[in-house]
Amino acid sequence: MVLKDTFSPRVATLASRGLFDPGSLSLDDVRAICATALARVPDHRQSEIVKARPLVEQIDMALAVVRLAELPEDAA
């Protein structure tokens, strides 16, 4: 499974807010930031990272990317 790069201004806003006040981020916010970071890893390494995780975590990674892609840009 290769994660699609889903960078958006929303991720930048979440990351900035998280650096200032980590407690203000929800679990979904953290997952969105992590999924975006993982999407920036080269495809061959990304596959190794994802395949090394249990199947349920692989599904969570994919869902985090989908949720992030479906959110409007001004949702941050």
MARDO-12970 format. One record per atom (N, C-alpha, C): residue number from 1; residue in one letter; atom name; x, y, z. Coordinates in Angstrom, 1 decimal. Atoms other than C-alpha are relative to their C-alpha. Example, Ala and Ser with C-alpha at 12.3 -4.5 7.8 and 13.67 -1.06 7.14 Angstrom:
+------+------+------+--------+--------+--------+
: resi : resn : name :      X :      Y :      Z :
+------+------+------+--------+--------+--------+
:    1 :    A :    N :    0.9 :   -1.2 :    0.0 :
:    1 :    A :   CA :   12.3 :   -4.5 :    7.8 :
:    1 :    A :    C :    0.9 :    1.2 :    0.0 :
:    2 :    S :    N :   -0.9 :   -1.1 :    0.0 :
:    2 :    S :   CA :   13.7 :   -1.1 :    7.1 :
:    2 :    S :    C :   -0.8 :    1.1 :    0.8 :
+------+------+------+--------+--------+--------+
//
This chain:
+------+------+------+--------+--------+--------+
: resi : resn : name :      X :      Y :      Z :
+------+------+------+--------+--------+--------+
:    1 :    M :    N :    0.8 :   -1.2 :    0.0 :
:    1 :    M :   CA :    0.0 :    0.0 :    0.0 :
:    1 :    M :    C :    0.9 :    1.2 :    0.0 :
:    2 :    V :    N :   -0.8 :   -1.3 :    0.1 :
:    2 :    V :   CA :    1.4 :    3.4 :   -1.0 :
:    2 :    V :    C :   -1.0 :    1.1 :    0.3 :
:    3 :    L :    N :    0.9 :   -1.1 :   -0.4 :
:    3 :    L :   CA :   -0.2 :    6.4 :    0.7 :
:    3 :    L :    C :    0.2 :    1.2 :   -1.0 :
:    4 :    K :    N :   -0.1 :   -1.2 :    0.9 :
:    4 :    K :   CA :   -1.0 :    9.4 :   -1.6 :
:    4 :    K :    C :    0.4 :    1.2 :    0.8 :
:    5 :    D :    N :   -0.4 :   -1.2 :   -0.6 :
:    5 :    D :   CA :    0.7 :   12.6 :   -0.7 :
:    5 :    D :    C :   -1.2 :    1.0 :    0.1 :
:    6 :    T :    N :    1.2 :   -0.8 :   -0.2 :
:    6 :    T :   CA :   -2.1 :   14.8 :    0.8 :
:    6 :    T :    C :    0.3 :    1.3 :    0.6 :
:    7 :    F :    N :   -0.3 :   -1.2 :   -0.6 :
:    7 :    F :   CA :   -0.3 :   17.9 :    1.8 :
:    7 :    F :    C :   -1.1 :    1.1 :   -0.3 :
:    8 :    S :    N :    0.9 :   -1.1 :    0.1 :
:    8 :    S :   CA :   -2.6 :   20.8 :    2.4 :
:    8 :    S :    C :    0.3 :    1.1 :    1.0 :
:    9 :    P :    N :   -0.2 :   -1.0 :   -1.0 :
:    9 :    P :   CA :   -2.7 :   24.1 :    4.2 :
:    9 :    P :    C :   -0.6 :   -0.4 :    1.4 :
:   10 :    R :    N :    0.6 :    0.5 :   -1.2 :
:   10 :    R :   CA :   -4.9 :   22.3 :    6.8 :
:   10 :    R :    C :    1.1 :   -0.7 :    0.8 :
:   11 :    V :    N :   -1.0 :    0.8 :   -0.7 :
:   11 :    V :   CA :   -2.0 :   20.0 :    7.7 :
:   11 :    V :    C :    1.0 :    1.0 :    0.6 :
:   12 :    A :    N :   -1.0 :   -1.0 :   -0.5 :
:   12 :    A :   CA :    0.4 :   23.0 :    8.1 :
:   12 :    A :    C :   -0.6 :    0.7 :    1.2 :
:   13 :    T :    N :    0.7 :   -0.7 :   -1.1 :
:   13 :    T :   CA :   -2.2 :   24.7 :   10.3 :
:   13 :    T :    C :    0.0 :   -0.9 :    1.3 :
:   14 :    L :    N :    0.1 :    0.9 :   -1.1 :
:   14 :    L :   CA :   -2.6 :   21.6 :   12.5 :
:   14 :    L :    C :    1.4 :   -0.2 :    0.6 :
:   15 :    A :    N :   -1.4 :    0.2 :   -0.5 :
:   15 :    A :   CA :    1.2 :   21.1 :   12.8 :
:   15 :    A :    C :    0.4 :    1.2 :    0.8 :
:   16 :    S :    N :   -0.4 :   -1.2 :   -0.7 :
:   16 :    S :   CA :    1.7 :   24.7 :   13.7 :
:   16 :    S :    C :   -0.7 :    0.1 :    1.4 :
:   17 :    R :    N :    0.8 :   -0.1 :   -1.2 :
:   17 :    R :   CA :   -1.1 :   24.6 :   16.3 :
:   17 :    R :    C :    0.6 :   -1.1 :    1.0 :
:   18 :    G :    N :   -0.6 :    1.0 :   -0.8 :
:   18 :    G :   CA :    0.4 :   21.3 :   17.6 :
:   18 :    G :    C :    1.3 :    0.3 :    0.7 :
:   19 :    L :    N :   -1.3 :   -0.4 :   -0.5 :
:   19 :    L :   CA :    3.8 :   22.8 :   18.1 :
:   19 :    L :    C :   -0.2 :    1.0 :    1.2 :
:   20 :    F :    N :    0.3 :   -1.0 :   -1.0 :
:   20 :    F :   CA :    2.3 :   25.7 :   20.1 :
:   20 :    F :    C :   -0.7 :   -0.6 :    1.2 :
:   21 :    D :    N :    0.8 :    0.6 :   -1.1 :
:   21 :    D :   CA :   -0.2 :   23.6 :   22.1 :
:   21 :    D :    C :   -0.4 :   -1.4 :   -0.4 :
:   22 :    P :    N :    0.3 :    1.4 :    0.5 :
:   22 :    P :   CA :    0.0 :   19.8 :   21.5 :
:   22 :    P :    C :   -1.3 :   -0.5 :    0.6 :
:   23 :    G :    N :    1.3 :    0.5 :   -0.6 :
:   23 :    G :   CA :   -3.0 :   19.2 :   23.8 :
:   23 :    G :    C :   -1.2 :    0.5 :   -0.8 :
:   24 :    S :    N :    1.1 :   -0.4 :    0.7 :
:   24 :    S :   CA :   -5.2 :   21.1 :   21.4 :
:   24 :    S :    C :   -0.4 :   -0.9 :   -1.2 :
:   25 :    L :    N :    0.2 :    0.9 :    1.2 :
:   25 :    L :   CA :   -4.9 :   18.4 :   18.7 :
:   25 :    L :    C :   -0.8 :   -1.2 :    0.5 :
:   26 :    S :    N :    0.7 :    1.2 :   -0.3 :
:   26 :    S :   CA :   -7.4 :   15.6 :   18.6 :
:   26 :    S :    C :    0.8 :   -1.2 :   -0.6 :
:   27 :    L :    N :   -0.7 :    1.2 :    0.5 :
:   27 :    L :   CA :   -6.4 :   12.0 :   17.9 :
:   27 :    L :    C :    0.0 :    0.0 :   -1.6 :
:   28 :    D :    N :    0.1 :    0.0 :    1.4 :
:   28 :    D :   CA :   -7.6 :   12.4 :   14.3 :
:   28 :    D :    C :    0.9 :    1.1 :   -0.6 :
:   29 :    D :    N :   -1.0 :   -1.0 :    0.5 :
:   29 :    D :   CA :   -5.5 :   15.6 :   13.9 :
:   29 :    D :    C :    1.4 :   -0.6 :    0.0 :
:   30 :    V :    N :   -1.4 :    0.6 :   -0.1 :
:   30 :    V :   CA :   -2.4 :   13.8 :   15.0 :
:   30 :    V :    C :    0.1 :   -1.1 :   -1.1 :
:   31 :    R :    N :   -0.1 :    1.0 :    1.0 :
:   31 :    R :   CA :   -3.2 :   10.9 :   12.7 :
:   31 :    R :    C :    0.1 :    0.6 :   -1.4 :
:   32 :    A :    N :   -0.1 :   -0.7 :    1.3 :
:   32 :    A :   CA :   -3.7 :   13.3 :    9.8 :
:   32 :    A :    C :    1.4 :    0.5 :   -0.3 :
:   33 :    I :    N :   -1.4 :   -0.5 :    0.1 :
:   33 :    I :   CA :   -0.3 :   14.9 :   10.4 :
:   33 :    I :    C :    1.0 :   -1.2 :   -0.2 :
:   34 :    C :    N :   -0.9 :    1.2 :    0.1 :
:   34 :    C :   CA :    1.4 :   11.5 :   10.8 :
:   34 :    C :    C :   -0.2 :   -0.6 :   -1.4 :
:   35 :    A :    N :    0.3 :    0.6 :    1.3 :
:   35 :    A :   CA :   -0.3 :   10.1 :    7.6 :
:   35 :    A :    C :    0.7 :    0.9 :   -1.1 :
:   36 :    T :    N :   -0.6 :   -0.9 :    1.0 :
:   36 :    T :   CA :    0.9 :   13.2 :    5.7 :
:   36 :    T :    C :    1.5 :   -0.2 :    0.0 :
:   37 :    A :    N :   -1.5 :    0.2 :   -0.1 :
:   37 :    A :   CA :    4.5 :   12.8 :    7.0 :
:   37 :    A :    C :    0.4 :   -1.4 :   -0.7 :
:   38 :    L :    N :   -0.3 :    1.3 :    0.6 :
:   38 :    L :   CA :    4.4 :    9.1 :    6.0 :
:   38 :    L :    C :   -0.1 :    0.0 :   -1.5 :
:   39 :    A :    N :    0.2 :   -0.1 :    1.5 :
:   39 :    A :   CA :    3.1 :   10.0 :    2.5 :
:   39 :    A :    C :    1.2 :    0.6 :   -0.7 :
:   40 :    R :    N :   -1.2 :   -0.7 :    0.6 :
:   40 :    R :   CA :    6.3 :   12.0 :    1.9 :
:   40 :    R :    C :    1.2 :   -0.9 :    0.0 :
:   41 :    V :    N :   -1.1 :    0.9 :    0.0 :
:   41 :    V :   CA :    8.5 :    9.0 :    2.5 :
:   41 :    V :    C :    0.1 :   -0.7 :   -1.4 :
:   42 :    P :    N :    0.0 :    0.7 :    1.3 :
:   42 :    P :   CA :    9.8 :    7.3 :   -0.7 :
:   42 :    P :    C :   -0.8 :   -1.2 :    0.0 :
:   43 :    D :    N :    1.0 :    1.1 :    0.1 :
:   43 :    D :   CA :    7.4 :    4.7 :   -2.0 :
:   43 :    D :    C :    0.6 :   -1.4 :    0.5 :
:   44 :    H :    N :   -0.5 :    1.3 :   -0.4 :
:   44 :    H :   CA :    9.7 :    1.7 :   -1.4 :
:   44 :    H :    C :    0.2 :   -0.1 :    1.5 :
:   45 :    R :    N :   -0.1 :    0.0 :   -1.4 :
:   45 :    R :   CA :   10.4 :    2.7 :    2.2 :
:   45 :    R :    C :   -1.3 :    0.1 :    0.7 :
:   46 :    Q :    N :    1.3 :   -0.1 :   -0.5 :
:   46 :    Q :   CA :    6.8 :    3.6 :    2.8 :
:   46 :    Q :    C :   -0.7 :   -1.4 :    0.1 :
:   47 :    S :    N :    0.6 :    1.4 :    0.0 :
:   47 :    S :   CA :    5.7 :    0.1 :    1.8 :
:   47 :    S :    C :    0.6 :   -0.9 :    1.1 :
:   48 :    E :    N :   -0.6 :    0.7 :   -1.1 :
:   48 :    E :   CA :    8.2 :   -1.4 :    4.2 :
:   48 :    E :    C :   -0.6 :    0.4 :    1.4 :
:   49 :    I :    N :    0.5 :   -0.5 :   -1.3 :
:   49 :    I :   CA :    7.0 :    0.8 :    7.1 :
:   49 :    I :    C :   -1.5 :   -0.5 :    0.2 :
:   50 :    V :    N :    1.4 :    0.4 :   -0.2 :
:   50 :    V :   CA :    3.3 :    0.0 :    6.4 :
:   50 :    V :    C :   -0.1 :   -1.5 :    0.1 :
:   51 :    K :    N :    0.1 :    1.5 :    0.0 :
:   51 :    K :   CA :    3.8 :   -3.7 :    5.8 :
:   51 :    K :    C :    0.5 :   -0.6 :    1.4 :
:   52 :    A :    N :   -0.6 :    0.5 :   -1.2 :
:   52 :    A :   CA :    5.7 :   -4.0 :    9.1 :
:   52 :    A :    C :   -1.1 :    0.2 :    1.2 :
:   53 :    R :    N :    1.0 :   -0.3 :   -1.0 :
:   53 :    R :   CA :    2.6 :   -2.8 :   11.0 :
:   53 :    R :    C :   -1.1 :   -1.1 :   -0.1 :
:   54 :    P :    N :    1.2 :    0.9 :    0.1 :
:   54 :    P :   CA :   -0.4 :   -5.1 :   11.9 :
:   54 :    P :    C :   -1.0 :    0.5 :   -0.9 :
:   55 :    L :    N :    1.0 :   -0.4 :    1.0 :
:   55 :    L :   CA :   -3.2 :   -5.1 :    9.4 :
:   55 :    L :    C :   -1.0 :    1.1 :    0.5 :
:   56 :    V :    N :    0.9 :   -1.0 :   -0.5 :
:   56 :    V :   CA :   -5.5 :   -3.1 :   11.7 :
:   56 :    V :    C :    0.6 :    1.4 :    0.0 :
:   57 :    E :    N :   -0.7 :   -1.3 :    0.0 :
:   57 :    E :   CA :   -2.9 :   -0.3 :   11.9 :
:   57 :    E :    C :    0.2 :    0.4 :   -1.5 :
:   58 :    Q :    N :    0.0 :   -0.4 :    1.4 :
:   58 :    Q :   CA :   -2.5 :   -0.4 :    8.1 :
:   58 :    Q :    C :   -1.3 :    0.6 :   -0.4 :
:   59 :    I :    N :    1.3 :   -0.6 :    0.3 :
:   59 :    I :   CA :   -6.2 :    0.2 :    7.8 :
:   59 :    I :    C :   -0.2 :    1.4 :    0.6 :
:   60 :    D :    N :    0.1 :   -1.3 :   -0.6 :
:   60 :    D :   CA :   -6.0 :    3.0 :   10.3 :
:   60 :    D :    C :    0.8 :    1.1 :   -0.8 :
:   61 :    M :    N :   -0.8 :   -0.9 :    0.7 :
:   61 :    M :   CA :   -3.2 :    4.6 :    8.3 :
:   61 :    M :    C :   -0.7 :    0.5 :   -1.3 :
:   62 :    A :    N :    0.7 :   -0.4 :    1.2 :
:   62 :    A :   CA :   -5.2 :    4.5 :    5.1 :
:   62 :    A :    C :   -1.2 :    0.8 :    0.3 :
:   63 :    L :    N :    1.2 :   -0.8 :   -0.4 :
:   63 :    L :   CA :   -8.4 :    5.8 :    6.8 :
:   63 :    L :    C :    0.4 :    1.4 :    0.4 :
:   64 :    A :    N :   -0.5 :   -1.4 :   -0.3 :
:   64 :    A :   CA :   -6.4 :    8.8 :    8.2 :
:   64 :    A :    C :    0.2 :    0.8 :   -1.2 :
:   65 :    V :    N :   -0.3 :   -0.7 :    1.3 :
:   65 :    V :   CA :   -5.3 :    9.7 :    4.7 :
:   65 :    V :    C :   -1.3 :    0.4 :   -0.6 :
:   66 :    V :    N :    1.3 :   -0.2 :    0.6 :
:   66 :    V :   CA :   -8.9 :    9.4 :    3.4 :
:   66 :    V :    C :   -0.7 :    1.1 :    0.7 :
:   67 :    R :    N :    0.8 :   -1.1 :   -0.8 :
:   67 :    R :   CA :  -10.4 :   11.5 :    6.3 :
:   67 :    R :    C :    0.6 :    1.3 :   -0.3 :
:   68 :    L :    N :   -0.7 :   -1.3 :    0.3 :
:   68 :    L :   CA :   -7.8 :   14.2 :    5.7 :
:   68 :    L :    C :   -0.3 :    0.5 :   -1.4 :
:   69 :    A :    N :    0.3 :   -0.4 :    1.3 :
:   69 :    A :   CA :   -8.4 :   14.3 :    2.0 :
:   69 :    A :    C :   -1.5 :    0.5 :   -0.2 :
:   70 :    E :    N :    1.4 :   -0.3 :    0.1 :
:   70 :    E :   CA :  -12.2 :   14.6 :    2.5 :
:   70 :    E :    C :   -0.3 :    1.3 :    0.8 :
:   71 :    L :    N :    0.3 :   -1.2 :   -0.8 :
:   71 :    L :   CA :  -12.0 :   17.6 :    5.0 :
:   71 :    L :    C :    0.2 :    1.2 :   -0.9 :
:   72 :    P :    N :   -0.2 :   -1.3 :    0.7 :
:   72 :    P :   CA :  -12.5 :   21.1 :    3.6 :
:   72 :    P :    C :    1.2 :    0.7 :    0.5 :
:   73 :    E :    N :   -1.2 :   -0.7 :   -0.4 :
:   73 :    E :   CA :   -9.4 :   23.3 :    3.7 :
:   73 :    E :    C :   -0.2 :    0.9 :    1.2 :
:   74 :    D :    N :    0.2 :   -0.9 :   -1.1 :
:   74 :    D :   CA :  -11.0 :   25.7 :    6.1 :
:   74 :    D :    C :   -0.5 :   -0.6 :    1.3 :
:   75 :    A :    N :    0.4 :    0.7 :   -1.2 :
:   75 :    A :   CA :  -11.8 :   23.0 :    8.7 :
:   75 :    A :    C :    0.9 :    0.1 :    1.2 :
:   76 :    A :    N :   -1.0 :    0.0 :   -1.0 :
:   76 :    A :   CA :   -8.7 :   23.6 :   10.7 :
:   76 :    A :    C :   -0.3 :    1.0 :    1.1 :
+------+------+------+--------+--------+--------+
//
